[in-house]
Amino acid sequence: MHRTARAFWLRSPGHGELREVTLPEPAPDEVLVRALYSGVSRGTETLVFRGGVPQSQHTVMRAPFQEGDFPGPVKYGYLSVGVVERGPAALTGRTVFCLYPHQSRYVVPASAVTVVPERVPAARAVLAGTVETAVNALWDAAPLIGDRITVVGGGMVGCAVAALLARFPGVRLQLVDADPARAATARALGVDFARPADALGDRDLVVHASATEAGLTRSLALLAPEGTVVELSWYGDRSVALPLGEAFHSRRLTLRGSQVGTVSPAARPGRTYADRMALALDLLADPALDALVTGESPFEELPSVLPKLASGELPALCHRIRYTGPGPM
């Protein structure tokens, strides 16, 4: 019996569509998942939607279950939550997270899904990939008790980092963003907020996630001597200029990159991708993280929603996609 599903494909930069796909019969070590929700990672996915992935990064930027190639046609995405309809007994009927594109049903290896803890609502679990990025960033940054820390960039990843840092004891934390509307999100997360010009200086650690040259420059300016900027932004095909000829050397500043594609063995020896994802899902028990979901649309509207997200017409942190009904089999 052939099972069909619908998937979102980027036909060409700026143009998306829903396509019908035929699913394979699950093997004994595979699962058939019916999607409940997926999330649009506004920064990365809108970059892909606009065709902004540079040729040199096509391989690095591939999602785990991507089909097609940049700039398109391509099926891209990695924040999916669903219910296992067929598979090993231990997984059947369980709610799971998977790094899968926007698709109503899909078949993947059982090892590719992570069970969502019962205390975490499925609708919030779409944030797992973003919180995983935040976990990796903090493993790389290694903040200490009592540190003076600023997160520059109140987007999806920056807010996730701030939400986790808010739990650290004694940390003096500030979220900085040029958009004053992010103040409401900061309040929901229990974090102090400031515009760039009003940000506190003399910081031990700055996590930069604004994906702007101005944000990275401001991050360096906020550091105390021998402070560190951890860079999370992805700039695509844009070049970035920095004032490294000013006080960068005399103040002995550090600029460090963090990338979720690897778990640094130096930062966390012995930790695996599975460990990191399980931790991210466990951290999502905190209802404060609901503040990162700023909108929701039905799956059928995704081809018209993504252009609005990419242009900024529809402001968002994480925009959630809702799948309705069991659909055809």
Buried (B, 14 or more C-beta within 10 A) or exposed (E): EEBEBBBBBBBEBBBBEBEEBEBEEBEEEBBBBBBBBBBBBBBBBBBBBBBBBEEEBEEEBBBEBBBEEBBBBBBBBBBBBBBBBBBEEEBEEBBBBBBBBBBBBBBBEBEBBBBBEEEBBBBBBBBBBBBBBBBBBBBBBEBEEEBBBBBBBBBBBBBBBBBBBBEBEEBEBBBBBBEEEBBEBBEBBEBBBBEBEEBBEEBBBBBBBBBBBEBBBBBBBBBBEEBBBBBBBBBBEEEBEBEEEEBBEEEEBEBEEBBBEEBEEEBBEEBEBEEBBBBBBBBBEBEEBBBBBBBBBEBBEBBEBBBBBBEEEBEBBBBBBBBEEEBEE
